[in-house]
Amino acid sequence: MTDAQEIELDRDEDEYALDEKVVSAILDAVSAGDAAAIDTLMEPLHAADIADLLEQIGSSDRAALLALWSRGIDGEILSELDESIREEVIQALPAEVLTEAVRELDSDDVVDLLEDLEEPQQERVLEALEDSDRAAVEQSLTYPEYSAGRLMQREVVTAPEHWTVGDAIDFLRTAEELPDQFYHVILVDPRWHPVGYVTLGKLLSSRRDVPLMAITEDSFRTMGVLEEEGDVAYAFNQYHLISAPVVDGDGRLAGVITIDDAMAVLDEEHEEDVLRLAGVGEESSISDGVIDTVRQRTPWLLVNLFTANIAALVIAQFAHTIEAVVALAALMPIVASMGGNAGTQSLAVAVRALATKDLTGSNAGRVVRREAMVGAINGFVFALIMGLVGYLAYGSWLLGGVLGAAMVINLVVAALAGVLVPLTLERFDLDPALASGTFVTTMTDVVGFFVFLGLATVILL
């Protein structure tokens, strides 16, 4: 890669990052109480960048900024905010600003806004809505959390199934209210059951006398209001959907889910899996305070402490072996560390495959066999390396052989555990990402120490 290409790559990587000079200038204006300068600096920023800014600065600076620039907050910025600071921002807004901001939002964005707020703040937001919008939002909130009913928006463009293209175009041109963005016109029968949909592109490129039912899309499918939002997002990704009608228990149209909301769910689930695998809690954020962060992480550290003590008990059973061959104490962490890393590799692939439904009961056996073979091959490769290290460093082929044998066994166990543990948790309807890392690490540590020290006891003493 040339120097010019490297410079271009660096520029591309920073292109969408919030400019540190802009952040610094805004904070300087906040410190000076210069509202005019804040208006000038904030005006060109996208709503997502403003949300990032509010998340990155401290609580006191955030409060001061909102006091000077509260009227600049709109619905789009509120919907972009991380839930960890959303309530704080809403609390700081004057009633008239909050009312204007909330009324700009689609019903699904209002529901998303309300889900993580305390009841007093929820009521404050609901009071800002018009009666019809409030009723629609309250109805959506009656559906279970993480369901399609919570994810859908009520603003839908529909047309009777017997209409022609001309009828639909005339309707769209004269309608007083339409969603700001929509991708399909949903066709419904007299009982309000969706029977198909037409893309705007097909609508605009067809003759006026063409029946709408003649140009419907093959991708049409409906989602139930109680369907898990994770399954909805998977369907969007799997079948390349742009939008999908949501139906109630009687099959009547209740709302619509669009691709941006479905992809947001996928993104959130991926982030949650990463955080759970790391044991830091699915709602962790850089905006969290010290106490909240400690509260999220301490339980997992306690679990890790418990499992570490199990490994320590295994080591204690071979105290006499370690006393006789002191080199074992230096080599033990190598076996455990290699097993832990190998297990984490298999685990990450398995959890991701389960989330995308690529790993199922039909192919689980093949995947398990593959991981066992990978673990065995890696084990033999590193066994040769560490066997040589054991001989060169400690002058003992037997010690090198023990180290190599333990490496092979532990890497095979690690590879198997990385797949079997999440598969087992999935079988019992438990989140594979939630506790897999703890189980896999415990297994590789306990097996690694037991095999290494056990072989050393048998062979070296």
N, C-alpha and C positions, 0 to 999 in steps of 0.2 A: 504494500500500500504506500502511495506517495505521500509527501508532507501535505500537499494540497488536499488530497483525499481525506487525510486525518483531520485537517482543519475543518473541512466541510462536514465530516461526520460529527465532530464536536459541536459545530454550530447547529446541526440538525437535532442533536440530543438535547440541547438547551432551548430549542426554539419554542417549546410549549411550556417551559418552566417559568414560574413567576419571577420576574426580574428582581434581583436582590436590591439593586439601586432604587427601584420604584418602591419596594417595601420600606427601605431605609428612609426615603424621602417622605413617605406617608407617615411613618412614625415620628419623624422630625416635626411634621406639620401638626400632628396630634399633640406632641409635647408643647408646641408653641400656641396651641389653641387656634390655629389658623384654618377656619372652616372653608374659606375660599380656596386655599391651596389644596385642601383635601378634595373638594369638588372637582378641581382641575385634574388632579392626579387619578382620581377614581373613575372619572367619566369614560375614558377609553377602555377600561378593563371589562372583560367578559364576566358574566355572572359566575361562572365556574372559578375564574381567577379571584374574584372578590371573596367567594366562599373559601378558597384556599388561603387567602390572606387572613381572614378571620380565624381560621383554624390554626395558623402558624404562629400568630402573635399571642402574647400572654393575656390573661384574663383582665388585668387592669388596663392595658393598652386597648383591648377590645371594647371594654366599657366606655373608655374615653372616646374612641373612634365613633362608636354608635351614638354617643351623646351629641357629637358634632355633625354627624352625617346620617342620622337615622332616616331622614326622608328619602335617601337614595336607595334604601332596601326595598326590593320588590319581590313578587312571588317567585320569580325564577331563582333569585339568590337564596331564598328560604328553602326551596326544594333541593338546591345543590349542597346545602350545609350538612356537615357530618352530624349525626344524631347526638354526639357527645356534647355539642355546644348549642344545638338548636334551641333548647328551652331557654338557655341564658340569653340568646339573642332576642327571642320573642319577648321575654320579660322586659328587655330594655327598650322595646319599641313603643312609641305613643299609640294610643288606640286607633286614631285615624290612619296612621301609616300601616298598621297591621291589617286593618279592614281593607284598605286598597290593595295591599299585597296579596292577601288571601283570595280576594275576589278575582284576581288574575289567573288563578290556578285551575287546572282541570280537576275533576273530582278525585281521580286516583292520586294526584299529587297532594291534595288536601288530606286524604286518608293516610298517606305515607307520613305526612307532617304530624298528624295527630297521634299515631301509634305509640310513639316513644315519649309523649308528654304526660306530665302529671295531670290529674283531673281539673284543677283550677285553670291550668293553661289550655287544656282541651276546650273547656267551656268558653274561654276568652276567644279562641279561634272560631268556634262554632257560632258565637254571637255575631261575628263579623260577616257571616254568610247570609245570603237571602234565604227565605223560608224554604223554597223548593230545593236549593242547593244543599241546605242543611239536612233536609229529609233524606236526600240521596246519599250524603256522606254518612249519616247515622245508620242508614240501612246497610251500607257496605261494612261498617264497623261491627255489625252483628254476625258477620261471617267469621269463621275461625282465622286466627293469625296464620300467615303463610299460605293462604288459600287463594284461588283464582278470584273469588269474590272480593277479597281485599285488594288484589292487584289491578282489577279492571277499572276502566273509566266509564262513567254513565253517558258521556257525550258520544252519541252514535248517529251516523247518517244511514237512514234506512229508506227503502222504496218497496212498494207492493210488487209481488212477483210477476204480475201481468203487465207492468209498465214497459214502455219502449225507451230507447236511448233518448229520444226527444223529450219524453215526459220527465225523465230524470234530470236532464240538463236544464229544462225550464224550472223545475223545482229548486235545483241548486242555485240558480241565478236569482230567484225571488225569495229564498228562505231568509228570514230575519236573523237567525242564529245558527251558525255552523261551528264545529270544533276548529280551533286554529290549525290543526294538522290532522288529516285523515288520509287513508290509503285506499280504502274500499267503500263502495256503497253496498250495504248488506240488504239482500232481498228477503222479505218475510211473507209468510202466508197470512190469511185472515186471522189466525189465532196467535199471531206474533211469533211463530216459529221460524228461525232463520233457515233458508233453504239453499242459499248460495251467496256469492258476492262477486262484484265486478270491480276491477281496478280502474282507477281514474284514467290511466292511459288507454285502456280498451274503450272506455266510455267516450273519450274525446276523439278517438280515431274511427269510430263506427258511425254508420248512417243513422239518421234520426228514427227511421222506421224499424230498426233492428230490435227485436225483443231482448230485454236484459237477460232473460234466462238462456239466450243463445250464445252469450259471451261470458258466462260465468267461468271462474277459475277452477281447475282440477284440484288445486291445493286446499280447497275449502274443507274445514273441519271445525267442530265446536268444542268448547271446554266447559265442564261443569263448574258451578260456582264453588263447590267444595273440593275441587281437584287441587292437589298440592302444587304450590307455585313452582317448586323444583321440577316437577313433571311437565308443567306448562312450558317452562324455559327449555327443557330438553326437547320437547316437541317442536318448538320454534327453531331450535338449532338443527335438529335432525331433518326436518322437512322444509327448511328454508322459508318459514312463514314470515309475512310482514305484519299481519294482524289476524286476530281470530275472535269470532263472537263467543261470548260467555252466556250460557243458558242456565235457568233455574231448574228446580226439580221437575217441573212440568214441561221442560223443553222450550220455554219462552225466552226470548232475548232479554238479557239483563244488563249487558254492557259489552265492552270490547277490550281486548288486551292488544297493545301494539308492541312492535319489536324492541323499542327502546327500553320499555319496562321489563320485557323478558330477558334481554341481555344484561340489564342491571341486576336481575336475580342471579344469573349465572356468575356474574362478576362477584357479587356478594358471597355466594356459596364457595367460590374458589378462595376468596380471602379468608372466610371462616375456616375452611379446611387447613389452610396454611397456619393460621393462628392456633387452631386446636392441636395440630401436630407439634407445634412449638410449645404447647402448654401455657399460653398466655391469655386465654379467654377469647371467645369469638367476638367480643365487643371492644377489644382493646384499641386504643387510638392514641396518637401522640398528643392529642388535646386533653387527655385525661389528667386529673390531678394526682398527686403523690398517693393519697389515701386510696383512691379508686384503683390505681395501678397495683398497689400492694395487695388490696383485697382480691383482685383478679388472679394474681400470680401466686400468692401464698399457698392456696390449696394444692396446686400442682407441685410446688416445691416440697410440700409435706408428703405427698404421694411418692415423689422421687426419693425423699429421705428414707421412707419406709422400705422401698425396693432396694436402695443402696445398702441398707442394713441386712437385707436377705443375702446379698452378695458377700457382705462382710462375714456373716455367719458361716458361709461356705468356706471362705478363706481360713477362718478360725479352726475349722476341722483339720486343716493341714498345717497347723503351726509348726509341728515337729519337722515336717518335710522342708519348710522354708528355712528353719533354723539350720538344718543339715546342708541345704544347698541354697546359699544366700542369693545366688544369681537369679533364682526363680522370682524373687521380689521385684527385680528390675524388669523382667520379661513379661510378667503377668499383665500389666496394662496394655502391652502390644496386642496380645490375643483378644482382650476385651474390646479394645478400641477398634480393631479391624472388624470384629463381629458386629459391633454397634453401627459402624459406617455401612457395612454391607446390608445389614437389616434395614437401615434407613433408606437406602437406595431402592430395595425391593418394596418397602412400605409405601414410599412416595408414588411409585408406579401403580401399585395395587389400589391405593385410595383414589387416585385420579381416575383409574379405569372403572372403578365401582361408581364413581360420581357420574361418569359419562355413559354408564351402562355397557361399556365394552367388555367388562369382566362379569360373566354370568355363570350360572350353574352348568351351562352347556360347554363352556371352554375352560372352566376352572381347573380341571385335571391337567389339561395341556399346559396351562400357565404354571401350575405348581411344578410339573416335571421340568419345564424349561428353567425355572428359577433354581431348582435343585442342581441341574446340570451346570448352570452358570456359577453357582456357589462352589461346586466341586472343582471346576476348572480353575476359578480364581484361587481356591484354597490350595491346589497343587502348585500353582505358579508361585504364590507367596510362601508356601511351605519350603520350596527349594531355596528361595532367597533367605528366609529366616533360619533354615537349617544350616546354610553356609555361614550366616552371621553368628549363630550359636557356636559353631565350631571355631571360627576365626577369633571371636571375642572371648570365648571361655575355654577353648581348647578341648571341647568334648563333643564327639559325634553323637553320643547318646542324648545329650542335652539338646543338640540341634534337631535330632529326630523327634524327641518329645514335643518341641516347639512346633515343628512342621506338622506333626499329626494333629495336635490341638488346633492348629490354624485351619486345616482341612475340615475337621469336624465342626468347628464353630462357624465357619463361613457357610457351610451347607445348612446348619441349623438356622443361621441368621436369614439366609435367603428364603427358607421355608416359612419361618416365622413372619417375615415381612409380607407374605401373601396369605398365609393361613389365619393369622390373627384378625386382620380386617374382614376376611371372608366369614369367620366365625361370628364376629360382632354383627355383621350384616345379617347373618342368619337369625340372630336373636333380636332383630329390629333395633339395634343400637348403632349409634353413629360411628362408623369405622375410624373417622379422624379423631374422635374424642379421646380414646384411651389406647389406641394402637401403639403409639410411640412408647408409652410407659411399659406396656407388656413386652414389646419387642426388645427394648433395652434391657429389661430385667432378665429375659430369657437368654440373651447373648452374654450378659455378664455372668449369670449363674452357671450356664453351660460352659462358657469359656474357662472360668476359674476352676470348675469341678473337673473338666476333662484334662486341663493342663496340669493341675496339681495332682490329680489322681494318677495320670500316666507317670508323672515324675516320681510319685511314691512307689509305684510298682516297678519302674525300670531303673531308677537311679539309686534307690536305697537298698 
